[in-house]
Amino acid sequence: MARRHAGRWALRGVDLELEAGRALMIIGANGSGKTTLIRLLGTALSPTSGTLRLFGGSPEAARPRVAMLSHADQHYDDLSARDNLLIADRLAPRAGTDVGAVLEAVGLGPRADDIVRTFSQGMRKRLAFARLLWKRAELVLLDEPYAGLDPAGGRFVDTLVRDLRASGTTVVLSTHQVSRGAALCDDAVLLEGGRVKWRGKAADAPADELAELSGEPQE
């Protein structure tokens, strides 16, 4: 599978298969193709060449079963957190899901009726997580989920990923916090220049690559 945009190949020769219920970590330097791969899996982009199949079928057919957390939060800034979720429910109803409970789950219960424009970056990220949880997808894609979060927010993401995995959800996580991601994921791929440079178990990712990406000292 490959994707070309802006006159360059963002991804080339990427051949991946992920079993249902597993968690995959995508690592690589900025510009290596991580976000492009996430957006392809999230059906926001189509391959320039090659084939993408989700749940054994076309990306279009799988779209209702996929949820993606991207860099753009896409909130309605002049509405409350509660109203944002209610709009999501109108677009894709989820029977038996309570707005208040979902907002409580991401730590926004006390601010449910506050206007989103007044939220901090971290709170906006939590609202994006609320919309993701609302969808109850079978495949969850997280593009740099720790960005803009304080330590408590980071621990929230860790718990979220573990809970998703416990429920049988397939998770794909793109992150620069590679040691943290390795503790949460089964498998990993390292992208470089749009190609897969390494793949294997997340716990076995090359130590020198991890140190270079994360800024962590090698042991």
C-alpha positions in Angstrom: 0.0 0.0 0.0 1.2 3.5 -0.8 0.0 7.1 -0.5 1.3 10.1 -2.4 0.4 13.7 -1.7 1.9 17.1 -2.2 4.2 15.7 -4.8 5.9 13.1 -2.6 5.4 9.6 -1.4 4.2 9.7 2.2 4.0 5.9 2.4 5.6 3.3 0.1 5.4 -0.5 0.1 3.6 -0.7 3.5 2.3 -4.3 4.0 0.7 -4.9 7.4 -1.8 -7.3 8.8 -3.3 -6.8 12.3 -5.3 -9.4 14.2 -8.5 -8.4 15.8 -8.2 -7.5 19.5 -4.4 -6.7 19.3 -2.7 -3.4 19.8 -0.2 -2.0 17.4 2.2 0.8 18.1 3.5 3.0 15.2 6.7 4.9 15.9 9.0 7.0 13.8 10.4 10.5 13.4 8.2 13.4 12.4 7.4 13.1 8.7 8.0 9.3 8.6 4.4 8.6 7.6 2.7 7.8 11.0 -0.2 10.2 10.6 -0.7 9.2 7.0 -1.0 5.5 7.9 -3.4 6.3 10.7 -5.6 8.4 8.4 -5.6 5.6 5.8 -6.7 3.1 8.4 -9.4 5.6 9.6 -10.7 5.9 6.0 -9.9 9.6 5.9 -7.5 8.9 3.0 -7.5 6.4 0.2 -4.3 4.6 -1.0 -2.7 6.0 -4.1 -1.8 2.4 -5.0 -2.3 -1.0 -3.4 -5.2 -2.3 -1.4 -6.6 -1.5 2.0 -9.0 -3.9 3.6 -10.7 -3.5 7.0 -12.5 -6.3 8.7 -12.0 -8.3 5.5 -13.9 -5.7 3.3 -13.8 -2.3 1.8 -12.9 0.7 4.0 -16.2 2.4 3.1 -18.2 -0.6 4.5 -16.0 -0.6 7.7 -16.3 3.1 8.4 -19.0 2.7 11.1 -16.8 0.3 12.9 -13.8 2.6 13.1 -13.1 5.6 15.4 -10.1 7.9 15.1 -8.5 10.4 17.4 -6.6 12.9 15.2 -4.7 16.1 15.8 -7.8 18.2 14.9 -10.4 17.9 17.6 -13.3 19.1 15.4 -15.5 20.4 18.2 -18.4 22.8 18.0 -16.7 25.6 20.1 -19.8 27.6 20.9 -21.7 24.6 22.2 -21.4 22.7 25.5 -19.6 19.4 25.9 -22.9 17.7 26.4 -24.3 19.2 23.2 -21.2 18.2 21.2 -21.9 14.6 22.2 -25.6 14.9 21.5 -24.8 16.0 18.0 -22.5 13.0 17.6 -25.4 10.8 18.7 -27.7 12.3 16.1 -25.1 11.6 13.4 -24.5 8.0 14.6 -26.9 6.9 17.3 -25.7 4.5 19.9 -28.5 3.0 21.8 -28.0 2.6 25.6 -25.1 5.1 25.8 -25.6 7.9 28.3 -24.0 11.3 27.6 -23.4 12.1 31.2 -21.7 8.8 31.9 -19.4 9.2 28.9 -18.4 12.7 30.0 -17.8 11.4 33.6 -15.6 8.6 32.2 -13.2 11.2 30.6 -13.3 13.5 33.6 -15.6 16.2 32.2 -18.7 15.5 34.2 -18.5 18.7 36.2 -18.0 20.7 33.0 -20.6 18.9 30.9 -22.7 22.1 30.4 -19.8 24.5 29.9 -19.0 26.0 26.5 -16.2 24.2 24.8 -14.5 27.5 23.8 -13.6 27.9 27.5 -11.8 24.6 27.7 -8.1 24.1 28.0 -6.2 22.1 25.4 -6.2 19.1 27.7 -10.0 19.3 28.3 -10.6 19.6 24.5 -8.5 16.4 24.1 -10.7 14.7 26.7 -13.8 15.7 24.9 -12.4 14.2 21.7 -11.9 11.0 23.7 -15.5 11.2 24.9 -16.7 11.2 21.2 -14.4 8.3 20.5 -15.8 6.3 23.4 -19.3 7.2 22.3 -18.9 5.5 19.0 -18.0 2.2 20.6 -15.9 1.2 17.6 -14.2 -2.1 17.0 -11.0 -0.5 15.7 -9.7 2.6 17.5 -6.9 4.7 16.0 -5.0 7.1 18.3 -2.7 9.6 16.7 -0.3 11.0 19.3 -3.0 10.7 22.1 -0.6 12.0 24.8 0.0 15.4 23.1 -1.3 18.3 25.1 -2.1 16.3 28.2 -0.7 16.7 31.8 0.5 13.7 33.8 -3.0 12.9 34.9 -4.2 13.0 31.3 -1.4 10.7 30.3 -2.5 8.2 33.0 -6.0 8.5 31.7 -4.9 7.5 28.2 -3.0 4.5 29.6 -6.2 3.3 31.4 -8.3 4.0 28.3 -6.1 1.8 26.1 -6.0 -1.0 28.6 -9.8 -0.8 29.0 -10.3 -0.9 25.2 -8.1 -3.9 24.9 -9.9 -5.7 27.7 -13.1 -5.2 25.8 -11.7 -6.8 22.7 -11.2 -3.6 20.7 -8.3 -3.5 18.2 -6.1 -0.5 18.9 -3.5 1.3 16.7 -1.4 3.8 18.6 1.0 6.4 17.0 3.2 7.9 19.6 6.6 9.4 20.4 6.3 8.1 23.9 7.6 4.8 22.8 8.5 3.1 26.1 5.0 4.0 27.3 3.4 2.7 24.2 5.5 -0.5 24.3 4.0 -1.3 27.7 0.5 -1.1 26.3 0.8 -2.7 22.8 1.5 -6.2 21.5 3.2 -5.3 18.2 5.1 -2.4 16.8 6.3 -1.0 13.4 9.0 1.6 12.9 8.5 3.9 9.9 11.3 5.7 8.2 10.8 7.8 5.0 7.3 6.3 4.5 8.6 2.7 4.6 8.5 0.0 7.3 12.1 -0.1 8.7 11.3 -2.6 11.5 8.4 -4.6 12.8 8.0 -7.1 15.6 6.9 -7.3 19.2 6.5 -3.9 20.9 8.6 -5.0 23.8 11.4 -6.0 21.3 11.6 -2.7 19.4 15.2 -1.6 18.8 16.6 0.1 21.9 18.7 2.6 20.0 15.7 3.6 17.9 13.5 4.0 21.0 16.1 6.2 22.7 16.6 8.4 19.6 12.8 9.0 19.2 11.9 9.4 22.8 15.0 11.2 24.2 15.3 8.4 26.8 18.8 7.3 27.8 19.8 3.8 26.8 20.5 1.4 29.5 
